[in-house]
Amino acid sequence: MAAVRVELTCDTYLCCLTHAMSTEREEVMGLLLGEIIEEGEVAVVQVFSLYMMRRLDKQPDRVEISPEQLSSGAIEAEALSERMNRTVQVVGWYHSHPHITVWPSHVDVRTQANYQLMGRHFVGLIFSCFEEIDKKCSTKVICFQSIPKLNDPLNYEHVTLECKVVPTVQGTVSPMASSGLIRLLNILIEEEKHSYENNQKFSNDELTLLHNGAVYVQSLSQLLQVIGAPLLQLLQELLINNNNVINKLEKERDRLLVSLSTEGESV
């Protein structure tokens, strides 16, 4: 297997981590979008976007990506290819490990091995969140692939890959990342709505219906407080930063026009 190195833009890392920390009760997952660059014996997997997905089933110890979701991720990659004029594809997946170690389980290793059938450079990221070490909450991340065991080629083990978080231009948050965070809020609201509607179907008791409604409203309020409010602040700061960049570019443009005009007059 060729050596694989992963480069993850800092705003994509921010989106993945925000998604992973959006809940400490169940695992979350998404697809990594980017480009694969061959550098001699090393394949560099450049990840600069992601595709967050709604969970089909909320579980504390596993996640599943359906073929339909994989197809939707591939369609999103094609759309990015047209906008960026680059060969964007689904290059990996990520999921969270709330309250447990960052190391992949045997299910994760087998899942990763299946994904690598789509491409030998397909990578996996795991974000371990809310794990308490010495009474302190820690966050860790690893990148891995699966390889056959030497003495048992029908089974697999994981190998850790080098993963580097690279800065974006001028430290800004890209439109893809900001759109991803907005999509995250919408996905979480959809999940809460789906759970609420399912619970309402199986009860005719008025008190239970009122209780479910109150829990639903409380969940939405918490989402707006924990995700929505910080996201709004981020977007406002991004708007201010973009306006500052535009002002600087306009001043530079005016300076160059004056310089060109002066040089033209002197000639």
C-alpha positions in Angstrom: 0.0 0.0 0.0 1.3 3.4 -1.0 2.1 5.9 1.8 -0.8 8.3 2.5 -0.6 11.7 4.1 -3.7 13.8 4.9 -3.9 17.6 4.8 -7.0 19.0 6.4 -7.9 22.7 6.1 -8.4 24.3 9.5 -12.0 25.5 8.7 -12.9 21.9 7.6 -11.4 20.7 10.9 -13.5 23.3 12.7 -16.7 22.0 11.0 -15.9 18.3 11.8 -15.1 19.1 15.4 -18.2 21.3 15.8 -20.3 18.4 14.4 -18.6 15.9 16.7 -19.3 18.1 19.8 -22.9 18.8 18.9 -24.0 15.8 21.0 -22.4 13.7 23.7 -25.1 11.0 23.7 -24.7 9.5 20.2 -22.1 9.3 17.4 -22.3 11.5 14.4 -20.8 11.1 10.9 -20.1 12.8 7.6 -18.1 12.5 4.4 -14.8 14.2 3.6 -14.5 15.9 0.2 -11.2 16.9 -1.4 -8.5 15.9 -3.9 -5.8 13.3 -4.1 -2.4 14.4 -5.2 0.3 11.9 -6.1 3.8 13.0 -5.0 6.1 10.2 -5.9 5.6 7.3 -3.5 3.3 9.4 -1.3 -0.4 10.1 -2.0 -1.5 13.4 -0.4 -5.2 13.5 0.5 -6.2 17.1 0.6 -9.5 17.6 2.5 -11.0 21.1 2.0 -14.8 20.4 2.4 -17.2 18.0 4.0 -20.7 16.7 3.6 -22.7 16.4 6.8 -25.4 13.8 7.0 -28.6 13.3 8.9 -28.4 10.2 11.1 -30.7 7.4 10.1 -30.6 5.9 13.6 -29.2 7.6 16.7 -26.9 5.1 18.5 -24.3 5.8 21.2 -21.7 3.3 19.8 -22.1 3.2 16.0 -23.1 5.1 12.9 -24.2 4.0 9.4 -23.9 5.7 6.0 -26.5 4.5 3.5 -25.7 4.1 -0.2 -28.1 7.0 -0.9 -26.1 9.3 1.4 -22.8 8.2 -0.4 -24.5 9.0 -3.7 -25.6 12.5 -2.4 -22.0 13.1 -1.2 -20.7 12.2 -4.7 -23.2 14.6 -6.2 -22.0 17.4 -3.9 -18.4 16.6 -4.9 -19.3 17.0 -8.5 -21.0 20.3 -7.9 -17.8 21.5 -6.1 -15.7 20.4 -9.0 -17.6 22.6 -11.3 -17.5 25.6 -9.0 -13.8 25.3 -8.1 -12.5 23.9 -11.4 -10.8 21.1 -9.5 -11.2 17.3 -9.4 -13.2 17.1 -6.1 -14.3 13.7 -4.9 -15.3 11.8 -1.7 -11.9 11.0 -0.2 -13.0 9.8 3.3 -15.4 9.8 6.1 -15.4 11.0 9.7 -17.3 10.1 12.9 -17.3 10.8 16.6 -16.5 8.8 19.7 -18.3 10.5 22.5 -17.0 9.7 26.0 -14.7 6.9 24.7 -11.2 6.5 23.3 -10.2 7.8 19.9 -9.0 4.4 18.7 -11.2 2.7 16.0 -13.3 -0.3 17.1 -13.3 -3.6 15.1 -16.5 -2.3 13.5 -14.8 0.9 12.5 -11.9 -1.1 11.0 -14.2 -3.3 9.0 -16.2 -0.4 7.8 -13.1 1.4 6.7 -11.9 -1.7 4.8 -15.2 -1.7 2.9 -14.9 1.9 2.0 -11.4 1.4 0.7 -12.9 -0.9 -1.9 -14.1 2.3 -3.5 -10.6 3.7 -3.6 -7.3 2.7 -2.0 -6.6 6.2 -0.7 -10.0 6.5 1.1 -9.3 7.6 4.7 -11.2 7.8 8.0 -11.1 10.4 10.8 -12.2 9.8 14.3 -13.0 12.6 16.8 -13.0 11.6 20.4 -14.9 14.1 22.5 -16.0 14.5 26.1 -13.6 11.8 27.3 -12.6 12.6 30.9 -8.9 12.2 31.7 -7.8 13.4 35.2 -11.2 15.0 35.6 -10.6 17.1 32.5 -12.6 16.8 29.3 -10.3 16.1 26.3 -10.7 16.1 22.5 -8.5 14.0 20.3 -8.5 13.1 16.6 -6.8 10.4 14.5 -6.7 9.5 10.8 -6.5 5.9 9.8 -6.9 3.2 7.2 -7.4 -0.6 7.4 -4.9 -3.2 6.3 -5.1 -7.0 6.3 -3.5 -8.7 9.2 -0.3 -10.5 8.4 -1.3 -13.9 9.8 -5.0 -13.5 9.1 -5.6 -11.7 5.7 -9.4 -12.1 6.0 -9.4 -9.8 9.0 -8.1 -6.3 9.3 -6.3 -3.9 11.6 -5.9 -0.2 11.6 -2.8 1.9 10.7 -2.5 5.5 11.8 -1.8 8.1 9.1 0.0 11.4 9.3 -2.6 14.2 9.4 -1.8 17.9 9.2 -4.2 20.8 9.7 -3.3 23.5 7.3 -4.3 27.2 7.5 -6.7 28.8 5.0 -5.9 32.0 3.1 -5.5 34.9 5.6 -7.1 32.6 8.3 -10.6 33.1 6.9 -13.5 30.7 7.0 -14.3 29.6 3.5 -17.9 29.8 2.1 -18.0 26.0 2.0 -17.2 25.8 5.8 -19.8 28.4 6.7 -22.4 26.6 4.6 -21.5 23.4 6.3 -22.1 24.9 9.7 -25.5 26.2 8.6 -26.3 22.8 7.2 -25.3 21.3 10.6 -27.9 23.4 12.4 -30.6 22.4 9.9 -29.7 18.7 10.2 -29.9 18.7 14.0 -33.3 20.4 13.8 -34.5 17.9 11.3 -33.3 15.0 13.6 -35.2 16.5 16.6 -38.3 17.0 14.5 -38.1 13.4 13.2 -37.8 12.0 16.7 -40.7 14.2 18.0 -43.0 13.1 15.2 -42.2 9.5 15.6 -42.9 9.6 19.4 -46.2 11.4 18.8 -47.4 8.6 16.5 -47.2 5.9 19.2 -49.1 7.8 21.9 -52.7 8.9 22.4 -52.3 10.1 25.9 -52.8 13.9 26.2 -50.2 14.2 29.1 -47.6 12.2 27.1 -48.2 14.3 24.0 -47.8 17.5 26.0 -44.6 16.2 27.6 -43.2 15.2 24.2 -44.0 18.7 22.9 -42.3 20.4 25.8 -39.2 18.2 25.4 -39.1 19.0 21.7 -39.3 22.8 22.3 -36.6 22.5 25.0 -34.3 20.6 22.5 -34.8 23.2 19.8 -34.1 26.0 22.3 -30.9 24.2 23.4 -29.8 23.8 19.7 -30.3 27.5 19.1 -28.4 28.4 22.2 -25.5 26.0 21.7 -25.2 26.0 17.9 -27.3 28.8 16.5 -26.1 31.7 18.5 -22.3 31.0 18.1 -22.9 30.4 14.4 -24.7 33.7 14.0 -21.8 35.4 15.8 -19.3 33.6 13.5 -21.1 34.7 10.4 -21.3 38.3 11.6 -17.5 38.3 12.3 -17.0 36.7 8.9 -19.0 39.5 7.2 -16.9 42.1 9.0 -13.7 40.4 8.0 -14.8 40.1 4.3 -15.8 43.8 4.3 -12.3 44.7 5.6 -10.7 42.6 2.9 -12.8 44.3 0.3 -11.9 47.8 1.6 -8.2 46.9 1.5 -8.5 45.5 -2.1 -10.3 48.6 -3.2 -7.7 50.9 -1.8 -5.0 48.8 -3.5 -6.9 49.0 -6.8 -7.1 52.8 -6.5 -3.4 53.1 -5.7 -2.5 51.0 -8.7 -4.8 53.0 -11.0 -3.2 56.3 -9.8 0.3 54.8 -10.3 -0.6 53.7 -13.8 -2.1 57.0 -14.6 1.0 58.9 -13.4 3.3 56.6 -15.4 1.2 57.1 -18.5 1.5 60.9 -18.2 5.2 60.8 -17.7 5.6 58.8 -20.9 
